[in-house]
């Protein structure tokens, strides 16, 4: 497999793993430290966005502001920020608050299926057998992990279903929508400006100045994990990985998040494992190897076609 593909897969996996750690921290801060969702969203977007912009400026200098010269591209940036990054985070937090992390995660990881359906309806792009298999494995594995201690479907109320599916749709948006912007302006600046602008807008909308949290060392550590690792590092890594390997493969690899959440939950919060949960982990890990095999097969096929054309010519 080409180095670009391996690096892209590695970045997408890194993003998913840090999301899992971040989700564990969110659960801890909400339940143990009584942190409210709106304040967390505001602070997360503002601080992570500002840090990412500074990182982009160190890399590319004043060129990062070029996007503001083109209203059409700036409009796309707002769509990416509002309907992708901000809405995905807020809706996921709301779903957790209503029905718990298990149901929220199951609903969120409908995203790869929604993405494949959208690409088929919009562009008539049929999924490869490997992609279809990975979607089934990812959904099966996610359900096994979050339901290893029992998942009562009857507890899913309409609000949880609404916010969970909104979260899944938002993941599709930030996976697919910004690809052209990323190629034109780079990953870091686009993600940074999208976060920071949406952070300002979220303050204007929610006006949550008080955190309502119990402040101690663990609270600060949780915020560092959520803002730095779970936002600055994870979003930039995942978006850059998608730019290298494509939207469908990236969205499937993102379902490694529940594995990392389960492991961190076991190590940090005392959550247990069952055979069903372990089986789910193997299902999701298998998608990584299937995607790697499928990409390598496609590359070899393309090389052979090119060689055959050259021989004929």
C-alpha positions as CSV (number, residue, x, y, z in Angstrom):
1,X,0.0,0.0,0.0
2,X,1.2,3.5,-0.8
3,X,2.7,5.5,2.1
4,X,-0.1,8.1,1.6
5,X,-2.7,5.5,2.3
6,X,-1.0,4.1,5.4
7,X,-0.5,7.7,6.8
8,X,-4.1,8.5,6.0
9,X,-5.4,5.4,7.8
10,X,-3.1,6.1,10.8
11,X,-4.4,9.7,11.1
12,X,-8.0,8.6,10.9
13,X,-7.5,5.9,13.5
14,X,-5.7,8.4,15.8
15,X,-8.6,10.8,15.6
16,X,-11.0,8.0,16.4
17,X,-9.0,6.8,19.4
18,X,-8.8,10.3,20.9
19,X,-12.5,10.8,20.4
20,X,-13.0,7.7,22.5
21,X,-10.9,9.1,25.3
22,X,-12.7,12.4,25.0
23,X,-16.1,10.7,25.2
24,X,-15.0,9.0,28.4
25,X,-13.9,12.3,29.8
26,X,-17.3,14.0,28.8
27,X,-19.2,11.2,30.6
28,X,-17.0,11.7,33.7
29,X,-17.4,15.4,33.8
30,X,-21.1,15.3,33.2
31,X,-21.8,12.6,35.8
32,X,-19.2,13.2,38.4
33,X,-18.4,17.0,38.1
34,X,-21.9,18.1,36.9
35,X,-20.6,20.1,33.9
36,X,-23.3,21.4,31.7
37,X,-23.3,20.6,27.9
38,X,-23.7,24.1,26.5
39,X,-20.8,25.6,28.5
40,X,-18.6,22.7,27.5
41,X,-19.4,23.1,23.8
42,X,-18.7,26.9,24.0
43,X,-15.3,26.4,25.7
44,X,-14.3,23.4,23.6
45,X,-14.9,25.2,20.3
46,X,-13.4,28.5,21.3
47,X,-10.2,27.2,22.9
48,X,-9.6,24.4,20.4
49,X,-10.4,26.7,17.5
50,X,-8.0,29.4,18.6
51,X,-5.2,26.9,19.3
52,X,-5.7,25.3,15.9
53,X,-5.6,28.7,14.2
54,X,-2.4,29.5,15.9
55,X,-0.9,26.2,14.8
56,X,-2.1,26.9,11.2
57,X,-0.5,30.4,11.3
58,X,2.8,28.9,12.5
59,X,2.7,26.5,9.5
60,X,1.4,28.7,6.7
61,X,1.6,32.3,7.9
62,X,-0.8,35.0,6.7
63,X,-2.0,32.7,3.9
64,X,-4.5,31.1,6.3
65,X,-6.7,34.2,5.9
66,X,-7.1,33.7,2.2
67,X,-10.4,32.0,2.6
68,X,-12.0,35.3,3.8
69,X,-11.3,36.8,0.3
70,X,-13.8,34.4,-1.3
71,X,-17.4,34.7,0.0
72,X,-18.4,31.3,-1.6
73,X,-15.6,29.5,0.2
74,X,-16.3,31.3,3.4
75,X,-20.0,30.1,3.1
76,X,-18.8,26.6,2.8
77,X,-16.6,27.0,5.9
78,X,-19.7,28.1,7.9
79,X,-21.6,25.1,6.7
80,X,-18.8,22.8,7.7
81,X,-18.5,24.4,11.1
82,X,-22.2,24.8,11.9
83,X,-23.7,21.6,10.4
84,X,-20.5,19.5,10.8
85,X,-18.3,20.2,13.8
86,X,-20.6,22.2,16.1
87,X,-23.8,20.3,15.5
88,X,-22.1,16.9,15.7
89,X,-20.7,17.7,19.1
90,X,-23.8,19.3,20.6
91,X,-26.2,16.6,19.3
92,X,-24.0,13.8,20.6
93,X,-23.8,15.5,24.1
94,X,-27.5,15.9,24.1
95,X,-28.1,12.3,23.2
96,X,-25.8,11.2,26.0
97,X,-27.7,13.4,28.5
98,X,-31.1,12.0,27.4
99,X,-30.4,8.3,27.0
100,X,-26.8,7.5,28.0
101,X,-23.7,7.0,26.0
102,X,-24.7,3.5,24.8
103,X,-27.8,4.5,22.8
104,X,-26.1,7.7,21.7
105,X,-23.1,5.9,20.3
106,X,-25.2,3.3,18.5
107,X,-27.2,6.1,16.8
108,X,-24.1,8.1,15.9
109,X,-22.5,5.2,14.1
110,X,-25.3,5.0,11.6
111,X,-23.1,7.6,9.9
112,X,-21.1,5.3,7.6
113,X,-24.3,3.7,6.3
114,X,-25.9,7.1,5.8
115,X,-22.8,8.3,3.9
116,X,-22.8,5.3,1.6
117,X,-26.5,5.7,0.9
118,X,-26.0,9.4,0.2
119,X,-23.2,8.8,-2.3
120,X,-25.3,6.2,-4.0
121,X,-28.4,8.4,-4.3
122,X,-26.4,11.6,-5.2
123,X,-23.6,10.2,-7.4
124,X,-24.7,6.6,-8.1
125,X,-21.5,5.4,-6.4
126,X,-22.0,1.8,-5.4
127,X,-20.1,0.6,-2.4
128,X,-17.5,-2.1,-2.9
129,X,-18.2,-5.5,-1.4
130,X,-15.4,-4.7,1.2
131,X,-16.9,-1.3,2.1
132,X,-20.4,-2.9,2.5
133,X,-18.9,-5.7,4.7
134,X,-17.0,-3.1,6.8
135,X,-20.2,-1.1,7.4
136,X,-22.0,-4.2,8.6
137,X,-19.1,-5.2,10.9
138,X,-18.7,-1.7,12.3
139,X,-22.4,-1.4,13.1
140,X,-22.5,-4.9,14.6
141,X,-19.3,-4.3,16.6
142,X,-20.6,-0.9,17.9
143,X,-23.9,-2.4,19.0
144,X,-22.1,-5.3,20.7
145,X,-19.8,-3.0,22.7
146,X,-22.5,-0.6,23.9
147,X,-25.0,-3.4,24.7
148,X,-22.6,-5.8,26.4
149,X,-24.4,-5.2,29.7
150,X,-27.8,-5.0,28.1
151,X,-29.5,-2.5,25.7
152,X,-33.2,-2.1,26.1
153,X,-34.4,-0.6,22.8
154,X,-37.7,0.4,24.4
155,X,-35.8,3.0,26.4
156,X,-35.0,5.0,23.3
157,X,-37.3,8.0,23.3
158,X,-38.0,10.4,20.5
159,X,-35.7,13.1,21.7
160,X,-32.8,10.6,22.0
161,X,-33.5,9.3,18.5
162,X,-33.7,12.8,17.1
163,X,-30.4,14.0,18.5
164,X,-28.6,10.7,17.8
165,X,-29.6,10.7,14.2
166,X,-28.7,14.4,13.9
167,X,-25.3,13.5,15.3
168,X,-24.9,10.8,12.6
169,X,-25.9,13.1,9.8
170,X,-23.5,15.8,11.1
171,X,-20.6,13.3,11.0
172,X,-21.5,12.7,7.3
173,X,-21.3,16.5,6.8
174,X,-17.9,17.0,8.3
175,X,-16.6,13.9,6.6
176,X,-17.7,14.8,3.1
177,X,-18.5,18.5,2.8
178,X,-15.0,20.1,3.5
179,X,-12.9,18.0,1.1
180,X,-12.6,20.7,-1.6
181,X,-11.8,23.4,1.1
182,X,-9.1,21.1,2.6
183,X,-7.4,20.6,-0.8
184,X,-7.4,24.3,-1.5
185,X,-6.5,25.8,1.9
186,X,-5.2,22.9,4.0
187,X,-6.6,21.0,7.0
188,X,-5.5,23.0,10.0
189,X,-6.8,26.5,9.1
190,X,-10.2,25.2,7.9
191,X,-10.8,23.2,11.1
192,X,-9.5,26.0,13.3
193,X,-11.6,28.8,11.8
194,X,-14.7,26.5,11.7
195,X,-14.3,25.7,15.4
196,X,-13.6,29.3,16.5
197,X,-16.3,31.0,14.5
198,X,-18.9,28.4,15.7
199,X,-17.6,28.8,19.3
200,X,-18.5,32.6,19.1
201,X,-21.9,31.8,17.6
202,X,-22.6,29.2,20.3
203,X,-21.8,31.7,23.0
204,X,-24.3,34.1,21.4
205,X,-26.9,31.4,21.2
206,X,-26.6,29.6,24.5
207,X,-25.1,32.4,26.7
208,X,-23.8,29.9,29.2
209,X,-21.2,31.7,31.3
210,X,-21.4,29.5,34.3
211,X,-20.1,25.9,34.1
212,X,-22.0,24.6,37.1
213,X,-19.0,22.2,37.6
214,X,-17.1,21.0,40.7
215,X,-13.6,22.3,40.0
216,X,-10.6,20.3,41.0
217,X,-7.5,18.7,39.3
218,X,-9.5,15.9,37.7
219,X,-11.9,18.5,36.2
220,X,-9.0,20.4,34.6
221,X,-7.5,17.1,33.3
222,X,-10.8,16.1,31.8
223,X,-11.0,19.5,30.0
224,X,-7.5,19.1,28.7
225,X,-8.4,15.7,27.3
226,X,-11.6,16.9,25.7
227,X,-10.2,20.2,24.3
228,X,-6.6,19.4,23.3
229,X,-6.6,15.6,22.6
230,X,-10.2,15.1,21.8
231,X,-10.7,18.2,19.7
232,X,-7.5,19.9,18.4
233,X,-5.5,16.7,17.8
234,X,-8.4,14.3,16.9
235,X,-10.3,16.6,14.4
236,X,-7.2,17.7,12.6
237,X,-5.9,14.1,12.4
238,X,-9.2,12.7,11.2
239,X,-9.9,15.4,8.6
240,X,-6.4,15.0,7.2
241,X,-6.8,11.3,7.1
242,X,-10.0,11.6,5.2
243,X,-8.3,13.9,2.7
244,X,-5.8,11.1,2.1
245,X,-8.0,8.0,2.0
246,X,-11.5,9.3,1.2
247,X,-14.7,9.9,3.0
248,X,-16.1,6.3,3.1
249,X,-13.0,4.7,4.4
250,X,-12.5,7.5,6.9
251,X,-16.0,7.2,8.3
252,X,-15.7,3.5,8.7
253,X,-12.3,3.8,10.5
254,X,-13.9,6.4,12.8
255,X,-16.0,3.6,14.3
256,X,-12.8,2.6,16.2
257,X,-14.0,5.3,18.7
258,X,-16.2,2.9,20.7
259,X,-13.3,0.5,21.2
260,X,-11.1,3.2,22.7
261,X,-14.0,4.4,24.8
262,X,-14.6,0.9,26.1
263,X,-10.9,0.4,26.9
264,X,-10.5,3.9,28.6
265,X,-13.8,3.3,30.4
266,X,-12.5,0.0,31.8
267,X,-9.1,1.5,32.7
268,X,-10.3,4.8,34.1
269,X,-14.0,4.5,35.1
270,X,-14.1,0.8,36.1
271,X,-16.4,-0.3,33.2
272,X,-16.4,-4.1,32.6
273,X,-16.1,-6.3,29.5
274,X,-18.2,-9.2,28.5
275,X,-17.7,-11.7,25.7
276,X,-20.2,-9.8,23.6
277,X,-18.2,-6.6,24.0
278,X,-14.9,-8.3,23.1
279,X,-16.6,-9.8,20.0
280,X,-17.7,-6.3,19.1
281,X,-14.1,-5.1,19.4
282,X,-12.8,-7.8,17.0
283,X,-15.6,-6.9,14.5
284,X,-14.5,-3.3,14.4
285,X,-10.7,-4.0,14.4
286,X,-11.4,-6.3,11.5
287,X,-12.6,-3.4,9.4
288,X,-9.1,-1.8,9.6
289,X,-7.5,-4.9,7.9
290,X,-10.3,-5.2,5.4
291,X,-10.0,-1.6,4.3
292,X,-6.2,-2.0,4.1
293,X,-6.6,-5.1,1.9
294,X,-9.2,-3.5,-0.3
295,X,-7.2,-0.3,-0.9
296,X,-4.1,-2.4,-1.7
297,X,-6.2,-4.5,-4.1
298,X,-7.5,-1.4,-5.8
299,X,-4.1,0.1,-6.2
300,X,-2.7,-3.1,-7.7
301,X,-5.6,-3.2,-10.1
302,X,-5.1,0.4,-11.2
303,X,-1.4,-0.2,-11.8
304,X,-2.1,-3.3,-13.9
305,X,-4.6,-1.4,-16.0
306,X,-2.1,1.4,-16.5
307,X,0.6,-1.2,-17.6
308,X,-1.8,-2.9,-19.9
309,X,-2.7,0.4,-21.6
310,X,1.0,1.2,-22.0
311,X,1.7,-2.2,-23.6
312,X,-1.2,-1.8,-26.0
313,X,0.0,1.7,-26.9
